[in-house]
Every structure is written in structure tokens, then in C-alpha cells.
Amino acid sequence: MRALRVTAIVFLAIIVTIATVVTVWGAITQLRIDAQQRDIESFYVSPDPITGSPGDLIRFEEMTDVDLDGGSVHRILYVSQRADGETAVSGGMVFIPDTPAPAEGRKVVAWAHGTLGMGPQCAPSRSMTPLNDMTGWIEQMMGLGWVVAATDYTGLGTPGDEQYLVAQAEVSDVVNSVRALQQFPGADAGDDYVVWGHSQGGHTSLWSGHLAQDIAPELNLLGVAAAAPAAELGLILDAQWTGPVAWAIGPEAVIGWRSLEPDLPLEPLLTDRAAAIYPDIAEECIGAAALDALARTSLGQAFFASNPLDSPPWAEVINAQTPPSMPADMPVFIAQGTADTVVLAWPNAVLLEKWCAAGSDVSMLWMGNVQHPQAAIVAGPTAVSWMADRFAGLDAPRTCDSPIPVAIPVP
């Protein structure tokens, strides 16, 4: 018995020590984040009033603490627009290769990031880890001499609500980041560009194929690429509304769509608990939000009280924000992990079947055993090769006749 008691005491001491270390480490990390945010806060102060045209560069500074092989990274602040056309300000980053620009100007990639949370510290240009899921392929692009514009999205790190999964706002931010890049000293950015995005940014990228030319007719969009895009919104929500994904992403969707349609009802859509705390959860960066979501789900707490698709006003918004099939003259590359538990693989298989039947020029990459956070990193080299062919003027491949490796549920 004495031995068991000693073992139990030692085990308890270890647990307490680990908990203490985690708590202290978390507190130290938060202090570092708070200090970093204070240091850069003045950079993100919006002009009052906001003057200039969409895409005008307001200010910039080099991010000297970011190590990038073959190039430099700069945070930017630029003029953009919200979905209703209201002038707004977005932050972002630009990536400039070390090599000299060609006489005709550099090729441009506009990067649209995935869901990160709505707190200011979650914005990539304000984050402690700004490269996030750009690892590997951003260095490839620097080696090819391309310039990259990476929007934060208006309202993420700048005043106002981020219009999360609102196509017109997100595409405006992406297109205007390209315009801002063209004004950046030494970027030598040309007019040819491709949009590349992950998850939420995949939604943005696919919508760019429909909206970008109307927003910026002076630019030449050659194609759109997406890793694990949040595209078939109704199918994704129908499959995920009872699980942890609802807690992790639902708060941002509620805020984003109600910024577009303020009269969208919260009752009886959200549970009482969710209605009380969803704005606070939306401010959490995605890592913390995901852990919180798992904990709440394990305790039997639900975010939605009913399926959003059963509410006509919510279903209308969801359908309106789901990208339609791509025009045949706009090449599209889509990468999807078969093990993805956030943006499930089968809704994008449905998308592929629909878009191919409609004549869209789709090149699909299925990635075995790839989860959601790694989708853009794993797909990056293939996406870069696909983009290089678009810049070279080659015919886009179409993989519609290839087998689909995931089962599509029978309705």
C-alpha cells in the first residue's frame, strides 16, 4: 500500500508540475504576443478619413524578424473595400525576391490565407508566425522571381468586422493587394497574376475567378488555385453543424454573414450558450479555438440548436456565398486531402463532378492521408508548377476523367 501511495503522490506531482509549466509557458507566450502587438499597433491605425482609390498603398515596413530564403517580407497597409463598396483598410504582406526583375515585370501571386480567428494578433502580418501554411512554396516562388501579395482581409487586424466567407469583400481585398503590390517600391509587379488560397482563402480564390475581372479589369487573372477550399458551403455545414467544427468556425461565419445581412436571426439557430459567447470565441486564434471546440463538444455542448440550412434566411446566404461552376475560360486547380476532417473531401468531390459537367477547366489533385492544416503545404509544389504553366501561356490540364478516390454519400 505504501508503494502505491508513493506512486500516486509522484504521479500527482508530475501532473501538477506539467500543468504549472504549461500555465507559465502560456502566460509568458501571451506576454510576448501582447508586447509585440503594442510595438506594431501604430502601423495599423487607419487614416481618418480614408482617402485614395482601392489598392492605394498607405504605408509599409520591412519585417526584419522573418527569415525568408531568397527574398524579403514587408507588412503593408492599403485601401480596400467592403462588400457594399464602402472604403476600408486592410493589412497584409508582400514578398519580394532578391533577384533583379525582368524587363516586362514580375509575375504576381495573390495569396489568400485560411481561417485564423478574428483577433488582431491572428492576422498574418501581425502574427508571431506570419508564414503559417506558406512553408516551402513561398521559397519556390522567390526562386522563380515572382512577387507575392498576401492580404490579411479587411477587419482582421484593422477596424471593423472581418467579412468572413463573404465573396465580394474577400475578392476585393485580394485584388486590391495586387494593386498595392504594383505600387510597392522595387516590386516591379506586372499585370499577370494568379490567385492561390487555402480553406477560407480557397473560397476567396474560387470566387476570384468570377469577380476579380469586374473589380480590376486592368489586371490579367490567368487562373485560380485552391487547397481544401471551403466551397460547397451547404454540404460542409450539413455534415459539420453538430460537431467541433461548428464551435471553431461557426462564430466567424455568424459574424461575417451578419455583417452582410444584419437581420439574420440568431434565434432559434444558436444555442443559448453559443449566442452568449460566440463573439468572444471568434476573437480566439484558430489553434485555441480548435482546442476549445473539442473541449466543448466532449462536454456535450452544441453551437447550433438546429441545422442552418433549415432556416430560410440563413440558407439563402449560404447558397449565395457558394461559388458556382467556373467559366470554361478560367483555369482552376484544386487540391484536397482525403483525410481532411474540416473541409471534408466528399463535398469537393461533388464540386468536381458538377463543375466538370458544366464544362469548367479543372485540374484536381487528391492527396492521400493529408489533413486540413497541411493541405496548402503539401499541395504547394504542384500548385507552383501549375501556376508556372499559366504564366508561360500553356494550355491548362483537365483531369475530369480521372477517378475520384472518395465516396460521395447517397442523399
C-alpha positions in Angstrom: 0.0 0.0 0.0 2.8 2.4 0.9 4.4 1.8 -2.6 1.0 2.6 -4.2 0.7 5.7 -2.2 4.1 6.9 -3.1 3.5 6.2 -6.8 0.2 8.1 -6.6 1.9 11.1 -5.0 4.7 11.1 -7.5 2.2 10.8 -10.4 0.1 13.7 -8.9 3.3 15.8 -8.5 4.2 15.2 -12.2 0.7 16.2 -13.3 0.8 19.4 -11.2 4.3 20.2 -12.5 3.3 19.7 -16.1 0.2 21.9 -15.5 2.3 24.6 -13.9 4.8 24.6 -16.7 2.1 24.8 -19.3 0.4 27.6 -17.5 3.6 29.6 -17.0 4.7 28.9 -20.6 1.2 30.1 -21.8 1.5 33.2 -19.7 5.0 34.0 -21.0 3.9 33.5 -24.6 0.9 35.8 -24.1 3.1 38.5 -22.6 5.4 38.2 -25.7 2.3 38.4 -28.0 1.0 41.5 -26.1 4.3 43.2 -26.3 4.6 42.5 -30.0 1.1 43.8 -30.7 1.9 47.0 -28.8 5.0 47.5 -30.8 3.2 47.4 -34.2 -0.2 48.8 -33.2 0.5 52.2 -34.6 1.3 50.8 -38.1 -2.4 49.6 -38.4 -4.0 52.9 -37.5 -6.3 53.8 -40.4 -6.3 57.2 -41.9 -9.3 59.3 -41.0 -10.8 59.9 -43.4 -9.6 57.2 -45.7 -8.6 58.8 -49.0 -7.4 57.4 -52.3 -8.5 54.7 -54.5 -8.9 50.9 -53.9 -5.4 49.4 -53.9 -3.6 52.5 -52.9 -0.6 51.8 -50.7 -0.8 53.7 -47.4 2.3 52.6 -45.6 4.8 49.7 -45.4 7.8 48.4 -43.4 10.1 45.5 -43.6 9.5 42.6 -41.3 13.2 42.1 -40.3 12.4 39.3 -37.9 11.1 37.0 -40.6 13.7 34.8 -42.2 12.8 34.1 -45.9 15.3 32.4 -48.2 15.7 34.3 -51.5 13.6 37.3 -50.6 12.3 39.9 -48.1 9.0 40.3 -46.4 7.2 43.6 -45.7 3.9 44.4 -44.0 1.6 46.8 -45.8 -1.5 48.8 -45.2 -3.6 49.6 -48.2 -7.0 50.9 -49.3 -9.7 48.2 -50.0 -13.5 47.9 -50.0 -16.1 46.1 -48.0 -18.9 44.1 -49.8 -21.2 47.1 -50.1 -18.4 49.2 -51.7 -17.6 51.1 -48.5 -13.9 52.2 -48.5 -11.9 50.4 -45.8 -8.3 49.5 -44.9 -6.6 46.1 -45.0 -3.3 45.0 -43.8 -1.2 42.4 -45.5 2.3 41.3 -46.6 4.3 41.5 -49.7 7.2 39.1 -50.6 9.9 40.5 -52.9 12.6 38.3 -54.5 16.3 39.2 -54.1 16.9 38.7 -57.9 16.5 41.5 -60.4 13.1 41.8 -62.1 12.7 41.0 -65.8 12.1 43.9 -68.2 8.4 43.0 -68.6 7.8 43.0 -64.9 7.4 40.2 -62.4 4.7 37.6 -62.3 2.3 38.0 -59.4 0.7 35.5 -57.0 -2.1 36.8 -54.7 -2.3 34.5 -51.6 -5.5 34.2 -49.6 -5.0 32.6 -46.2 -7.3 30.2 -44.4 -9.4 30.7 -41.2 -7.2 32.1 -38.4 -9.6 33.8 -36.0 -10.7 37.4 -35.8 -8.4 38.7 -33.0 -5.9 41.3 -34.2 -3.0 39.1 -33.3 -4.4 36.4 -35.6 -3.8 38.5 -38.8 -0.8 37.0 -40.6 1.1 40.3 -40.9 0.6 40.8 -37.1 1.2 37.2 -36.1 4.2 35.7 -34.3 4.2 33.1 -37.1 3.4 35.1 -40.3 4.4 32.4 -42.8 2.0 29.8 -41.3 1.0 27.5 -44.2 3.2 29.2 -46.7 6.2 27.0 -45.8 8.1 25.6 -48.8 6.2 27.0 -51.7 6.8 30.7 -50.8 10.6 30.0 -51.1 9.9 28.3 -54.5 8.2 31.5 -55.7 11.1 33.7 -54.6 13.4 31.4 -56.5 11.3 31.8 -59.6 11.4 35.6 -59.3 7.7 36.0 -58.6 6.3 38.6 -56.2 3.5 37.6 -53.8 0.8 39.8 -52.2 -0.8 38.2 -49.1 -3.9 40.1 -47.7 -4.9 39.9 -44.1 -8.5 40.7 -45.2 -10.2 44.0 -44.1 -11.3 43.8 -40.5 -8.7 41.3 -39.5 -6.1 43.4 -37.6 -7.8 46.6 -38.9 -11.0 48.3 -37.8 -14.4 46.7 -38.4 -15.6 43.1 -38.6 -13.9 40.8 -41.0 -16.4 39.8 -43.6 -15.6 36.1 -43.3 -16.8 34.0 -46.2 -18.3 37.0 -48.0 -17.1 36.7 -51.6 -17.3 40.3 -52.7 -15.3 41.6 -49.7 -12.6 38.9 -49.8 -12.0 39.2 -53.5 -11.8 42.9 -53.2 -9.1 42.5 -50.6 -7.2 40.1 -52.8 -7.4 42.2 -56.0 -6.5 45.4 -54.1 -3.5 43.7 -52.5 -2.2 43.1 -56.1 -2.8 46.8 -56.9 -0.9 47.8 -53.7 1.9 45.4 -54.7 2.2 47.2 -58.0 2.8 50.5 -56.1 5.4 48.9 -53.8 8.9 50.3 -54.4 11.1 47.7 -56.1 8.4 45.1 -56.6 8.2 45.7 -60.4 4.9 43.7 -60.4 3.3 43.1 -63.7 -0.3 42.7 -64.7 -0.4 38.9 -65.0 -1.4 37.2 -61.8 -2.8 34.0 -60.2 -4.9 33.8 -57.0 -3.9 30.9 -54.6 -5.7 30.2 -51.4 -6.3 27.7 -48.6 -9.6 26.8 -46.9 -11.4 30.2 -46.4 -8.8 31.5 -48.9 -9.8 28.7 -51.3 -13.3 30.1 -51.1 -11.8 33.5 -51.9 -9.7 32.1 -54.8 -12.6 30.3 -56.5 -14.8 33.4 -56.2 -11.9 35.5 -57.7 -12.4 33.5 -60.9 -15.9 35.1 -61.1 -15.5 38.6 -59.6 -11.9 39.7 -60.0 -12.1 40.9 -63.6 -15.1 43.2 -62.8 -13.3 44.6 -59.8 -9.9 45.2 -61.5 -10.3 45.0 -65.3 -6.8 46.4 -65.8 -5.2 43.2 -64.3 -5.0 39.9 -66.1 -6.1 37.0 -64.0 -4.7 33.8 -65.6 -6.1 31.2 -63.2 -7.2 30.4 -59.7 -5.8 27.7 -57.3 -7.2 26.4 -54.1 -6.2 23.9 -51.4 -9.1 22.4 -49.4 -11.4 25.2 -50.4 -14.5 25.9 -48.3 -16.6 25.9 -51.5 -19.7 23.7 -51.1 -20.8 25.5 -48.0 -24.2 23.9 -47.7 -22.8 20.4 -47.9 -20.0 21.2 -45.4 -22.4 22.8 -42.9 -24.9 19.9 -43.3 -22.1 17.5 -42.3 -20.4 19.5 -39.6 -23.1 21.6 -37.8 -23.3 19.2 -34.8 -19.6 18.7 -34.2 -16.5 20.7 -33.1 -16.0 22.4 -36.4 -19.2 24.3 -35.7 -17.7 25.8 -32.5 -14.3 26.6 -34.2 -15.6 28.2 -37.3 -19.3 28.9 -36.7 -18.7 32.2 -34.7 -16.7 33.7 -37.6 -19.4 32.6 -40.1 -22.1 34.2 -37.9 -20.2 37.5 -37.6 -19.2 37.5 -41.3 -22.6 36.8 -42.7 -24.4 39.1 -40.3 -22.1 41.9 -41.4 -23.6 41.4 -44.8 -27.1 40.7 -43.7 -27.6 42.3 -40.2 -31.2 40.9 -39.8 -30.1 37.3 -40.0 -31.8 35.8 -36.8 -29.8 34.2 -34.1 -32.8 32.6 -32.6 -33.5 29.7 -32.7 -30.4 28.9 -34.8 -27.8 29.1 -31.9 -27.9 27.5 -28.5 -28.2 29.9 -25.6 -24.6 29.2 -24.6 -23.4 29.9 -28.1 -25.4 33.1 -28.5 -23.9 34.4 -25.3 -20.2 33.8 -26.1 -19.7 33.4 -29.9 -18.2 37.0 -30.3 -15.5 36.1 -27.7 -14.8 32.7 -29.4 -14.4 34.4 -32.8 -11.6 36.6 -31.3 -9.5 33.5 -30.4 -6.9 32.4 -32.9 -7.7 29.2 -34.6 -5.4 26.9 -32.6 -7.0 28.0 -29.3 -10.5 28.0 -30.9 -10.0 24.4 -32.1 -9.0 23.1 -28.6 -11.9 25.0 -27.1 -14.2 23.4 -29.7 -13.0 19.9 -28.9 -13.5 20.5 -25.2 -17.0 21.9 -25.5 -18.1 19.1 -27.8 -16.7 16.5 -25.5 -18.8 18.1 -22.7 -21.9 17.8 -24.9 -22.2 21.5 -25.6 -23.6 22.3 -29.1 -23.1 25.5 -31.0 -26.1 25.3 -33.4 -29.5 24.4 -32.0 -30.7 23.4 -35.5 -29.2 23.0 -38.9 -28.6 26.4 -40.5 -29.9 25.0 -43.8 -33.3 24.6 -42.2 -33.5 28.4 -41.7 -34.6 30.0 -45.0 -32.7 33.4 -44.4 -29.5 31.5 -43.5 -29.9 29.0 -46.3 -30.2 31.9 -48.7 -27.0 33.5 -47.6 -25.1 30.2 -47.6 -26.3 29.4 -51.1 -25.4 32.9 -52.3 -21.8 32.6 -50.9 -21.2 29.2 -52.5 -19.2 29.6 -55.7 -20.8 28.4 -58.9 -19.0 26.4 -61.6 -16.1 28.2 -63.1 -16.3 29.6 -66.6 -14.5 27.4 -69.1 -12.0 30.2 -69.9 -10.8 30.4 -66.3 -8.4 27.6 -65.4 -8.8 26.2 -61.9 -6.5 24.0 -59.8 -8.0 22.3 -56.7 -6.1 20.2 -54.1 -7.9 18.2 -51.5 -6.7 15.9 -48.7 -8.6 12.7 -48.4 -8.2 12.6 -44.6 -9.4 16.2 -44.1 -11.8 16.4 -41.2 -12.6 20.1 -41.5 -13.3 20.7 -45.2 -14.3 17.1 -45.9 -13.2 15.5 -49.1 -16.5 14.4 -50.5 -18.1 17.9 -50.8 -15.3 18.9 -53.1 -15.8 15.6 -55.0 -19.3 16.8 -55.5 -18.0 20.1 -56.7 -15.6 18.4 -59.1 -18.4 16.4 -60.7 -20.7 19.4 -61.0 -18.0 21.7 -62.4 -16.7 19.2 -64.9 -20.3 18.5 -66.1 -20.7 22.3 -66.6 -17.5 22.5 -68.7 -15.1 24.0 -66.2 -11.4 23.6 -66.8 -10.5 21.8 -63.6 -7.2 20.2 -62.6 -7.7 18.2 -59.4 -5.0 16.9 -57.0 -6.2 14.3 -54.5 -3.7 14.0 -51.6 -3.9 10.7 -49.6 -3.8 11.0 -45.8 -3.4 14.8 -45.8 -5.3 16.7 -43.1 -6.6 20.2 -43.3 -3.8 22.2 -41.8 -1.2 20.7 -44.1 -3.2 21.0 -47.4 -1.5 24.1 -48.8 2.0 23.0 -47.7 1.6 19.5 -49.3 -0.1 20.9 -52.4 2.3 23.8 -52.8 4.9 22.4 -55.2 2.3 21.0 -57.5 0.4 24.3 -57.4 3.5 26.3 -58.1 4.2 24.1 -61.2 0.5 24.6 -62.3 0.9 28.4 -61.9 4.2 28.5 -63.8 2.4 26.9 -66.8 -0.3 29.5 -66.6 2.4 32.3 -66.6 4.0 30.5 -69.6 0.8 30.5 -71.6 0.5 26.8 -71.8 -2.9 25.0 -72.1 -4.3 24.1 -68.7 -4.7 20.4 -68.0 -8.2 19.0 -67.3 -8.5 15.9 -65.0 -12.2 15.4 -65.1 -11.9 11.9 -66.5 -9.7 10.7 -63.6 -11.3 8.5 -60.9 -12.4 10.1 -57.6 -10.8 8.4 -54.6 -13.5 9.3 -52.1 -17.1 8.0 -51.7 -19.9 10.5 -52.1 -22.8 9.9 -49.7 -26.1 9.0 -51.3 -28.7 11.7 -50.5 
